[in-house]
Amino acid sequence: MTRDPVVPAVEAALGSAVVAWDGVSGGDINDAHEAQLADGRWVFVKSNREVPAGMFEAEARGLDWLGQARALRVPEVIAQGPSFLVLECIRPGPRKPDFDERLGRGLAALHRSGAPSFGLDHDNFIGRLPQSNRPLPTWAEFYRERRLLPQLQLAVAGQRASPAMRRGFDRLLVRLEERVGPPEPPARLHGDLWGGNAMVDGQGMPCLIDPAVHGGHREVDLAMMRLFGGFGSRVFAAYHEAFPLPPGHEERVPLYQLYFLMVHVNLFGGSYLASVEQALARVCS
């Protein structure tokens, strides 16, 4: 077994020696391993010695917060430290025939479980970017001040904001209150629900991973699910049957995809710039 520098800290946190340390495919930010312990347990370990301070702690809190809803499975948090996060080891299996329906209904139940405010009692991250969750009274204020504006300012500072992007945001931000949809109470959001963050567990059931949680508008999760694909139409139909969406939700998809597109501009560069400009054109038309 290759002796990864994080192994001693993991062993100390778990109170058991690591006897197997197998690399697995994961995200583009952290290393991922399945570890077998001397006491027989298998665990999943995410690690990164250069991770921003508090990132793994925030992820652990986010998983716990989602789990409190008892709507969809999330991995149990076993231990965490400044440079690692230890979760229960969930190995995927074949999907149950009604997997999509279970995911749609489960997501509706998660959203219905609600949140105390638009925001959260702690900040977290989306990817490796910090995400402020300081609460604000209305969803329009929160989406503007805690989501769109910080990403726009980051793009401007990094010289990634085109003139068309700036003009589009100028038009959108002054009219945001009329574009966000009918008032709804804050939903309990996963916050980064692309296809790679919804896995199949060993029983063929849906399981959510890698959240960027907050209390917000439920259409945010649904818009992200449509951005890069990976979810079947039965998921959305089951969601709508369980928790019908308000009028105009289809027209608001590009508005709620805009935040995630801006995150990708700031994480990965200008290849996403055209998508941001197209989304702004659709929202502001």
Residue, then its C-alpha position, 0 to 999 in steps of 0.5 A: m500500500t502506498r503511504d499517502p501523507v493523509v493516512p496517519a491523520v485518518e487513522a488517528a481520527l478513526g482509531s484504527a490502522v488503514v490496511a488498504w488504500d485504493g484510489v477511485s475516480g472522483g472529482d477534479i478537486n480532491d483525491a478519493h480513496e476507498a480505505q479498509l481498516a484493521d477492524g474490517r470496516w471500509v470507508f470512503v476518504k476525500s483528501n486535499r492538502e491544499v483545500p481551502a480552510g473549512m471546506f471539508e467541515a462545510e461539506a460534512r455539515g451540509l450532508d448532515w443537514l440534508g440527512q435530517a430531512r430523511a428524504l433521500r439517502v446521503p452518505e453518513v459522515i464518519a470523521q473529518g479534519p482540515s485536509f480530509l473527509v471520511l464517509e461511509c463507503i457506498r458502492p453502486g449497484p444496478r438501478k431499481p426500475d422505479f429509480d427515477e420516480r424515487l429520485g423525483r419524489g425524494l427530491a420533492a420531499l427534501h425541498r418540502s422539508g424547508a429551511p429556516s431562511f433564504g441562506l444558512d447558518h454557515d457559509n460553504f463552497i461550490g467546487r472550490l469557490p467560497q459561497s456566502n449563505r448569510p441570510l436575507p429576507t427575500w429570495a430575490e435579494f439572496y439570489r442577487e447579493r449572495r449568488l449572482l453578484p459575487q460571481l460577476q465580481l469574481a469574473v470582472a476581477g479575473q478579466r473573464a467578464s465580456p462586455a455582453m455579460r456586463r450589459g446583460f447583468d445590468r439589465l437583469l439585476v434591476r428587474l430580478e424581483e419580477r423574474v424570480g417567480p411567485p413567492e415561496p418559503p425557502a426550500r432545503l436545497h442540495g445546491d449543486l445537483w448535476g448528474g455526477n452528484a446523484m448516485v445509485d447505491g448498492q440497493g439501487m436507490p438514489c443517494l445524493i453526494d457533494p452538496a453546496v447546501h442552502g435555503g433557497h428557491r427549489e427551482v435552483d436544484l431543478a435547473m441545475m439538473r437540466l444544465f448538463g443532463g443525466f436525469g430522465s424525464r420521469v424524475f421531473a414528472a414524479y417531482h411535479e406530481a409530488f410537489p407541483l411547480p408554479p406557473g412560468h417555471e420553464e421560463r425561469v430555467p435559464l435564470y437559475q442556471l445562470y449562477f452555475l454557469m458563472v461558477h464554471v466561468n470562474l472555475f474553468g475559464g472562458s469556454y462557458l462565457a458564450s453559455v452565460e451570454q446566451a442565458l442572459a439574453r434569454v432571461c432579459s428578452 
